[in-house]
Amino acid sequence: MKSRKTTNVQPTAPETDKPEARDAMGRPVNPRKTEVRLGREIQARIGHQLRAMYDEVVNQGVPQHIADLVRRLSEQDDGAA
């Protein structure tokens, strides 16, 4: 199994002006879920994988009946203006 780097995951600070209460070990007494943002490298990798998955769908084109419907709707819009 490959080891995963987690250096691109950056938690954001909680949105509060009050400091959190901490126990004797320094852990938050009432831990809240923090928002986690993905690093640029991970975002780029996800984007690349999504493009690879959907390229086939995009390359299939639009079915003729949908293209005809869009054309007719467009003609209606042009006539209403």
C-alpha distance (Angstrom), angle and dihedral (degrees) to the residues before:
residue distance angle dihedral
M1 . . .
K2 3.79 . .
S3 3.76 118.5 .
R4 3.77 114.2 -122.4
K5 3.77 125.4 -136.9
T6 3.77 115.2 -134.6
T7 3.78 97.1 -174.9
N8 3.81 91.6 108.1
V9 3.80 94.1 59.9
Q10 3.77 111.5 93.2
P11 3.80 121.7 -177.1
T12 3.77 115.3 -145.4
A13 3.76 124.1 -131.9
P14 3.82 116.9 -98.8
E15 3.78 114.2 -98.7
T16 3.78 99.6 -115.0
D17 3.78 137.3 103.4
K18 3.83 93.8 -145.8
P19 3.79 118.8 87.0
E20 3.79 114.1 -119.4
A21 3.79 119.7 -106.7
R22 3.80 110.3 -113.0
D23 3.79 133.2 -160.4
A24 3.81 125.5 -128.8
M25 3.83 90.4 -81.3
G26 3.81 92.5 53.1
R27 3.81 95.2 -108.0
P28 3.82 119.7 137.0
V29 3.80 110.7 -96.2
N30 3.80 92.7 -146.6
P31 3.78 102.7 29.1
R32 3.77 113.7 -160.3
K33 3.74 126.7 -157.7
T34 3.78 107.5 -97.5
E35 3.75 124.0 -148.3
V36 3.79 112.5 -110.0
R37 3.77 120.9 -152.7
L38 3.77 123.1 -159.6
G39 3.78 119.3 -125.4
R40 3.80 122.1 -114.6
E41 3.80 93.8 -103.7
I42 3.80 92.1 55.3
Q43 3.81 92.3 44.4
A44 3.81 90.0 51.2
R45 3.81 91.6 49.2
I46 3.82 91.8 49.9
G47 3.82 90.4 48.4
H48 3.80 91.5 50.4
Q49 3.80 92.0 50.2
L50 3.82 92.6 47.5
R51 3.81 91.5 50.3
A52 3.80 90.1 49.8
M53 3.80 90.9 51.0
Y54 3.80 96.1 47.2
D55 3.82 99.5 38.8
E56 3.79 89.3 85.7
V57 3.81 91.5 52.4
V58 3.80 92.5 48.1
N59 3.80 92.3 47.9
Q60 3.82 91.2 54.6
G61 3.78 89.4 72.9
V62 3.77 129.0 -150.7
P63 3.82 119.5 -50.1
Q64 3.80 112.2 -110.7
H65 3.82 95.0 -116.2
I66 3.82 90.4 55.2
A67 3.82 91.7 47.3
D68 3.84 89.2 50.7
L69 3.80 91.2 49.7
V70 3.81 92.2 50.2
R71 3.82 90.3 48.1
R72 3.84 91.9 50.9
L73 3.80 92.3 47.3
S74 3.78 90.4 48.5
E75 3.82 90.2 51.3
Q76 3.83 89.4 51.3
D77 3.80 91.0 51.3
D78 3.81 91.2 49.4
G79 3.81 90.4 51.6
A80 3.83 93.8 48.3
A81 3.81 94.3 54.0
